[in-house]
């Protein structure tokens, strides 16, 4: 029996799915998981397209969004903008 490795990027096929996925990770995840999620989204959309829109090279994107990476905030903001996302702050409820 042959199995394939699960890749969440294969399922991020709409803006709504991407937003739901990223919001869940932002709410429940840690820094590394958030960076990984942004990388998965970039991969789902296409690293070449994200590289063109951010002005970053593909190798730089892969490096910045890889496991254990600590990308600069500016890089994260460029990628979020390129994937059609934004950061929004809402007050916490008690």
N, C-alpha and C positions, 0 to 999 in steps of 0.2 A: 504494500500500500504506500503510495507516494503522497506526501502532504506538502503544502506550500506554506511559507512563512506569512503570518498575518501582517498586513501593512495598512494602517489606518488611512494613509493617503489615498488608497484605492476607493474609500468610501466618502471622501470629502469632495462631493461632486456638485454642491450647490452653495450659494452664499449663506443660506439658512443653516445648512449642516455645518459649515465652517464656523459660523458665529456660535452655534450651540456648543460645538466641540471646544472652541477656545474659551467661551464663558465658563464652561464646566471646569476646565483645567485651571483657569484663573481663580475660581472660587475654591477649589479643592487641592490644587497642586502647589508644589514648591517651585523655587526659581528654576531648577534644572528641568522640571517637567513642563514649565511654561515655555522655556526656550525650545525644548524638544517639540512641543505642540506647534509652535510657530514654524519650526523647520518642517514638520509634517505638512502643514498647510502650504508652505512655499513649494514643497515637492509635489503636492497634489495639483497646484496651479501650473507649475513648471519653473524650474530654477532659472532657465534661460530668460523667460519672460520677467521674472522677479529681478534678475540681474540687470536687465535692460531698464526697468522702471526705477530701480534704486541707484543705478550708476555704479554698483559694486560688481566685481567679477564673480563668476560662478564659483571658482575655488574659494574666494573669500566668504561667500555666502555659506557654502558647505562647512567651512571651518568655523564660522561664527555661530552656526546653528547645530553643530554637532554635540554629541554627548560630552559633558564636562566643560563645554565652552563658557566663557564669560564675556559675551558681546557687549559693546558699548550701547548705552541707552539710545543714542542716535541711530545706530544700526537697526535696533529693534523697531524704532519709530518708522524708519524708512521702509522696512519690510511690512509692517502693519499697514502702512498707507498703500503699498503696492498690492497687497492682497485685499484691499477694500475695507480694512478695519480701522477702528479708532478706539482710543481709550476714553472711557467715560466713568466718572466717579459718582456713586450713589451713596447716600448716607446709610449706615448700617441700622437695622432695626434691633431693638432689644429683645 
